[in-house]
């Protein structure tokens, strides 16, 4: 990508994006704002997606008040507030407007990132009466972008393959993701798509197809998440029954490199692995050593002369 520095990595990482855009990096603070999820509250299901922990993927999250109070004790520091736990747009619009604005107006907050489901943006129809979130996001995005702050939306897609989506109990079709992406692009709200690599019964080509599909919409970013088996999940039961095996480190490194090679150079790669809570992690145990995984990836990419975007579709 012209005039963009990757700072020694063979791909365009979040830290590189922040340095290029703001001249520095910022810490993300994971927030649990007390949201539920249509896969938890009985609207679609009660058990959640089969890989999701009791903490709704927010096992390291804190409350917004605690996060802002901590930032008050560190004058001059700037943060990204990450609404991570459960579904970050799954509430009434007025409540969400006040919540997001509370974070955005804080002087220590440079922007917010909201993890949600494509079917919880009010498109093409709402899950609950009156739930229409896009106008809230559009208004705040317009207001705070003038002062250099941002809103990012993180969409949990995981896979484009309907059979896998049914197995993991995602409970929405691919067309809903397509409509959500179109609406976010129209509103000029940057979004990041989450993809899980290593889902049961998915081949390497199926996973690469998901990455290519996501990239055809020219997203702001993508997260490549290694499948973790966590205690207390339906996925853990299937793993114990021998229904599937998780990826070995060498398999994952080869796969992630191919994914990176298929991602256009201007798409920010926000994650290339993941670090599940060690007290909950069942498999793969090697993923608990995140620094080793990243170092191994960078070393192997250098040996292969592999870089982001070399196989990406134009």
Secondary structure, 3 states (H helix, E strand, C coil): CCCCCCCCCCCCEHHHHHHHHHCCCCEEEEECCCCCCCCCCCCCCCCCCCCCCCCCCCCCCECHHHHHHHHHCCCCCCEEEEECCCCCCCCCHHHHHHHHHHHHCCCCEEEEEEEECHHHCCCCCCCCCCCCCHHHHHHHHHHHHCCCCEEEEEEEEECCCHHHHHHCCCCCCHHHHHHHHHHHHHCCCCEEEEEEECCCCCCHHHHHHHHHHHHCCCCCEEEEEECCEECCCHHHHHHHCCCCCCCCHHHHHHHHHHHHHCCCCCCEEEECCCCCCCCCEEECHHHHCHHHHHHHHHHHHHHHCCCCCCCCCC
